[in-house]
């Protein structure tokens, strides 16, 4: 389904502070992306752009091991500027510029050495278009390093509510990149988080701002049906219920 960027902007602007506390999976993904990146790319970069910097998980992880001379940070939520400023002040990073707006539509700086992003690109309505845009703004041998989510992500929500983003498999994402990028690294895994109840699942999703698929509030009847179906399909032997994350990490070099 097509994402409504105004809903995304509203939800993430409101929830970025709780996102930083609740989004433990996204924090882990950002660290893994930074670790993989640092193994295959030089420790000093002239010009880089982060897409969807959010509360600064990836910003911090990348800058801990990599020196970036000119850093550009983007997010659709204006509150991200406040959150990442906290991170950057602790890292004594002063040479940066914040670019507010939808990364599918705003102008990017030219001749970038690196474009990086974590847990953001699955919200895009035209992923191939973004890859083409990134290619056009990277200099020769520039790198695109990102994490997204695969087809099993939030499968419980899909089966119990009938709501889901268009998640691309790892192979589909590699194929979309293949004409203009050389894929240096591509990894994926699934991770199931356990909760005491379906209501706790919803609370978790709301606190991370990832409930941006619909602007319609739950009524009592809908909540009751959701809870009943979720319990029936996803109750475990220990009486908890699960929520599946399916992270994908890709490092690709411009051809």
Order of alpha helices (4+ residues) and beta strands (2+ residues): alpha-alpha-beta-alpha-beta-alpha-beta-beta-alpha-beta-alpha-alpha-beta-beta-alpha-alpha-beta-beta
